[in-house]
């Protein structure tokens, strides 16, 4: 039956994840080459002002599409003496906010394009093939490396969005599965949500991919705001694994950069999650029991990281 979640669906979901991660890698590489290290140079020079540091952290992370890579970069800068430990903190906060940009891009798949040509053009299934075609032509025919890098960015983005579409399509049969609905009830336990989010993201080392998978499952139905929030907090913790691994064998201050990044996420979760639970009981936050969609997931991801910045920025 079409409604059954089969081995084929699992393979399609894993294949979609592979497309997503590969597309992210190709796009990030193209963006890094296109900037030619200019953002890194600016990062080294413009970290005395906290606001500027936050904005710079956001911009660089949006450009390289990875908060983990941003933190690894900071670990390297501190280890080599280019930056001081204190200078990296505000940049880390900015990086955490910048990484939510990807989540908003992924929301394009949820646009209701009925009756609107403009909205239809914004749907991934419409623009991804066009971007892939333009990007491929640039890579194959362009003489300048700059144009080839633009082509790689376009192809990478198209592959990423194709992976997102594959993941979303593969889990649709779960909407008819009673077993899946029962499994979702386990995520009423917020601690389990945090652990699963952190563990899964730590394994695949990509919070963007975890967000993408969560968005795919949200389209099935049954996933509420209350279930998704702890998972989002957990994946924010799990994404720090890459930075922790990069801090092996470096100076004490460089190790502290990675540790501070983890602590920021953990403290934010320990403060904000109980606060939300208490408010839900006292004020009756009915929204927590409503089904979440991609926009809701992106919004919670952004609010969580902005709240941490406002709460903990020294």
C-alpha positions as CSV (number, residue, x, y, z in Angstrom):
1,X,0.0,0.0,0.0
2,X,1.1,3.6,-0.7
3,X,0.3,4.5,2.9
4,X,2.8,2.1,4.4
5,X,6.2,3.3,5.5
6,X,8.5,0.8,3.8
7,X,12.3,0.2,3.5
8,X,12.1,2.2,0.3
9,X,10.9,5.3,2.2
10,X,13.8,4.9,4.7
11,X,16.3,4.6,1.8
12,X,14.7,7.7,0.2
13,X,14.9,9.6,3.5
14,X,18.6,8.7,3.9
15,X,19.3,9.5,0.3
16,X,17.6,12.9,0.8
17,X,19.8,13.5,3.8
18,X,22.8,12.7,1.7
19,X,21.7,15.1,-1.0
20,X,21.1,17.8,1.7
21,X,24.5,17.4,3.4
22,X,26.4,17.2,0.0
23,X,24.5,20.3,-1.3
24,X,25.3,22.2,1.9
25,X,29.0,21.2,1.5
26,X,29.2,22.3,-2.2
27,X,27.4,25.6,-1.5
28,X,29.6,26.4,1.6
29,X,32.8,25.6,-0.4
30,X,31.6,27.9,-3.2
31,X,30.7,30.7,-0.8
32,X,34.1,30.4,1.0
33,X,36.0,30.6,-2.3
34,X,33.9,33.5,-3.6
35,X,34.6,35.6,-0.5
36,X,38.3,34.7,-0.9
37,X,39.0,34.9,2.8
38,X,37.9,38.5,3.1
39,X,35.3,37.7,5.8
40,X,37.9,35.9,7.9
41,X,40.2,38.9,7.6
42,X,37.4,41.2,8.7
43,X,36.7,38.9,11.6
44,X,40.2,39.2,12.9
45,X,40.1,43.0,12.8
46,X,36.6,43.9,13.8
47,X,36.0,42.2,17.1
48,X,36.4,45.0,19.7
49,X,32.8,46.1,19.5
50,X,30.2,43.6,20.8
51,X,27.4,44.7,18.4
52,X,29.8,44.7,15.4
53,X,31.1,41.2,16.5
54,X,27.6,39.8,16.7
55,X,26.7,41.2,13.3
56,X,30.0,39.9,11.8
57,X,29.4,36.5,13.4
58,X,26.0,36.4,11.7
59,X,27.3,37.5,8.3
60,X,30.2,35.0,8.2
61,X,28.0,32.2,9.4
62,X,25.3,33.0,6.8
63,X,28.1,33.1,4.2
64,X,29.7,29.8,5.1
65,X,26.4,28.2,6.1
66,X,27.8,26.5,9.2
67,X,28.0,27.7,12.8
68,X,30.2,24.7,13.6
69,X,32.7,25.8,10.9
70,X,32.5,29.3,12.4
71,X,33.4,28.0,15.9
72,X,36.2,25.8,14.5
73,X,37.6,28.9,12.8
74,X,37.5,30.8,16.1
75,X,39.2,28.0,17.9
76,X,42.0,28.2,15.3
77,X,42.3,32.0,15.6
78,X,42.6,31.8,19.4
79,X,45.1,28.9,19.2
80,X,47.3,30.9,16.8
81,X,47.1,34.1,18.9
82,X,45.2,36.1,16.3
83,X,42.3,36.6,18.6
84,X,41.8,36.7,22.4
85,X,39.2,34.4,24.1
86,X,37.1,37.4,25.1
87,X,36.8,38.6,21.5
88,X,35.2,35.3,20.4
89,X,32.2,35.3,22.7
90,X,30.1,37.9,20.9
91,X,31.0,36.4,17.6
92,X,29.7,33.0,18.8
93,X,26.4,34.6,19.7
94,X,26.2,36.2,16.3
95,X,27.1,32.9,14.7
96,X,24.3,31.1,16.6
97,X,21.7,33.7,15.2
98,X,23.2,33.5,11.7
99,X,22.8,29.7,11.5
100,X,19.0,30.1,11.8
101,X,19.0,31.7,8.3
102,X,19.1,28.3,6.7
103,X,16.0,27.2,8.6
104,X,14.1,30.2,7.0
105,X,15.3,29.2,3.5
106,X,14.0,25.7,4.1
107,X,10.5,27.1,4.9
108,X,10.1,27.9,1.2
109,X,9.0,24.3,0.7
110,X,5.8,25.0,2.7
111,X,4.6,27.9,0.6
112,X,1.0,27.7,-0.6
113,X,1.5,28.6,-4.2
114,X,-2.1,28.1,-5.4
115,X,-3.1,30.8,-7.8
116,X,0.1,32.8,-7.5
117,X,2.9,32.5,-10.2
118,X,5.3,34.4,-7.9
119,X,4.8,32.0,-5.0
120,X,5.0,29.0,-7.3
121,X,8.4,30.2,-8.6
122,X,9.6,30.4,-4.9
123,X,8.8,26.7,-4.4
124,X,11.9,24.5,-4.4
125,X,10.5,22.0,-7.0
126,X,10.2,25.0,-9.3
127,X,13.4,26.9,-8.9
128,X,15.8,24.1,-8.0
129,X,16.1,22.7,-11.5
130,X,16.5,26.2,-12.9
131,X,19.3,27.0,-10.4
132,X,21.0,23.6,-11.1
133,X,20.9,24.3,-14.9
134,X,22.3,27.8,-14.6
135,X,24.9,26.6,-12.1
136,X,26.0,23.7,-14.2
137,X,26.4,25.9,-17.3
138,X,28.6,28.4,-15.2
139,X,30.8,25.6,-13.9
140,X,31.3,24.0,-17.4
141,X,31.6,27.1,-19.5
142,X,32.8,30.0,-17.3
143,X,36.4,31.1,-17.7
144,X,36.7,33.0,-14.4
145,X,36.9,31.1,-11.1
146,X,34.6,33.7,-9.6
147,X,31.8,32.6,-12.0
148,X,32.5,29.0,-11.4
149,X,32.2,29.5,-7.7
150,X,28.8,31.2,-8.2
151,X,27.8,28.1,-10.3
152,X,28.9,25.8,-7.4
153,X,26.8,27.9,-5.0
154,X,23.7,27.6,-7.2
155,X,24.2,23.8,-7.8
156,X,24.8,23.2,-4.1
157,X,21.7,25.1,-3.1
158,X,19.6,23.2,-5.7
159,X,20.9,19.8,-4.5
160,X,20.3,20.9,-0.9
161,X,16.6,21.8,-1.6
162,X,16.2,18.6,-3.7
163,X,17.4,16.6,-0.6
164,X,14.8,18.5,1.5
165,X,12.0,17.6,-0.9
166,X,13.1,14.0,-0.9
167,X,13.1,13.8,2.9
168,X,9.6,15.5,3.1
169,X,8.2,13.1,0.5
170,X,9.6,10.0,2.1
171,X,7.9,10.6,5.5
172,X,4.4,11.4,4.2
173,X,3.1,7.8,4.6
174,X,3.7,8.2,8.3
175,X,0.6,10.4,8.5
176,X,-1.5,7.2,8.2
177,X,0.6,5.2,10.7
178,X,-0.8,4.6,14.2
179,X,2.6,3.4,15.3
180,X,4.2,6.7,14.4
181,X,1.5,8.7,16.2
182,X,2.2,6.5,19.3
183,X,5.9,7.1,18.9
184,X,5.4,10.9,18.8
185,X,3.7,10.8,22.3
186,X,7.1,9.8,23.8
187,X,8.3,13.3,22.8
188,X,5.9,14.8,25.3
189,X,8.8,14.2,27.6
190,X,11.0,17.3,27.1
191,X,14.2,15.6,28.4
192,X,13.9,12.9,25.8
193,X,13.4,15.6,23.1
194,X,16.6,17.4,24.2
195,X,18.6,14.1,24.3
196,X,17.4,12.9,20.9
197,X,18.0,16.3,19.3
198,X,21.5,16.6,20.8
199,X,22.4,13.0,20.0
200,X,21.2,12.9,16.4
201,X,22.8,16.3,15.5
202,X,26.0,15.3,17.3
203,X,26.2,12.2,15.0
204,X,25.5,13.9,11.7
205,X,27.2,17.1,12.8
206,X,24.7,19.4,11.0
207,X,22.0,21.4,12.8
208,X,20.7,22.5,9.4
209,X,20.1,18.9,8.4
210,X,18.4,18.1,11.8
211,X,16.2,21.1,11.3
212,X,15.4,19.9,7.8
213,X,14.4,16.4,9.0
214,X,12.3,18.0,11.8
215,X,10.5,20.1,9.2
216,X,9.9,17.1,7.1
217,X,8.3,15.2,10.0
218,X,6.2,18.3,10.9
219,X,4.5,18.0,7.5
220,X,3.2,14.5,8.5
221,X,1.2,16.0,11.4
222,X,1.1,15.2,15.0
223,X,4.2,17.0,16.0
224,X,3.4,19.9,18.3
225,X,5.2,23.1,19.3
226,X,5.7,21.5,22.8
227,X,7.4,18.4,21.2
228,X,9.5,20.3,18.7
229,X,10.9,23.0,21.1
230,X,13.0,20.6,23.3
231,X,14.3,18.8,20.1
232,X,15.4,22.2,18.7
233,X,17.2,23.0,22.0
234,X,18.9,19.6,21.8
235,X,20.1,20.0,18.3
236,X,21.5,23.4,19.2
237,X,23.6,21.6,21.8
238,X,24.5,18.7,19.5
239,X,25.9,21.0,16.8
240,X,28.7,22.0,19.2
241,X,30.3,18.5,18.9
242,X,32.4,19.5,15.8
243,X,33.9,22.4,17.7
244,X,34.7,20.2,20.7
245,X,36.5,17.7,18.4
246,X,38.5,20.5,16.8
247,X,39.7,21.7,20.2
248,X,41.7,18.5,20.8
249,X,45.4,19.3,21.0
250,X,45.1,23.1,21.1
251,X,45.9,25.7,23.7
252,X,43.8,26.1,26.9
253,X,42.1,29.3,25.7
254,X,41.3,27.7,22.3
255,X,39.7,24.8,24.2
256,X,37.7,27.3,26.2
257,X,36.2,28.7,23.0
258,X,34.6,25.4,22.2
259,X,33.6,24.8,25.8
260,X,32.0,28.2,26.1
261,X,29.9,27.5,22.9
262,X,28.6,24.3,24.5
263,X,27.9,26.0,27.8
264,X,26.0,28.8,26.1
265,X,23.6,26.3,24.6
266,X,23.3,24.1,27.8
267,X,22.7,27.1,30.1
268,X,20.1,28.5,27.6
269,X,18.3,25.2,27.5
270,X,18.4,24.8,31.3
271,X,16.9,28.2,31.8
272,X,14.5,28.6,28.9
273,X,13.0,25.1,28.8
274,X,11.8,25.0,32.5
275,X,10.6,28.6,32.0
276,X,8.4,27.6,29.0
277,X,7.1,24.6,31.0
278,X,6.2,26.8,34.0
279,X,4.5,29.4,31.7
280,X,2.6,26.6,30.0
281,X,1.1,25.6,33.3
282,X,0.5,29.0,34.7
283,X,-0.6,31.0,31.7
284,X,-2.0,28.1,29.6
285,X,0.1,28.4,26.5
286,X,-2.3,26.6,24.2
287,X,0.0,27.1,21.2
288,X,2.3,24.4,22.7
289,X,-0.4,21.7,21.9
290,X,-0.9,22.9,18.4
291,X,0.6,21.2,15.3
292,X,3.9,22.9,14.3
293,X,4.9,23.6,10.8
294,X,8.2,24.6,9.1
295,X,7.7,28.3,9.9
296,X,7.0,27.5,13.5
297,X,10.2,25.5,13.7
298,X,12.3,28.2,12.1
299,X,10.8,30.8,14.5
300,X,11.5,28.7,17.6
301,X,15.0,28.1,16.4
302,X,15.6,31.8,15.9
303,X,13.8,32.9,19.1
304,X,15.9,30.4,21.2
305,X,19.2,31.7,19.8
306,X,18.2,35.4,20.1
307,X,17.0,34.8,23.6
308,X,20.3,33.2,24.6
309,X,22.2,36.2,23.2
310,X,20.0,38.7,25.1
311,X,20.3,36.7,28.3
312,X,24.0,35.7,28.4
313,X,25.9,38.3,26.4
314,X,28.3,39.9,28.9
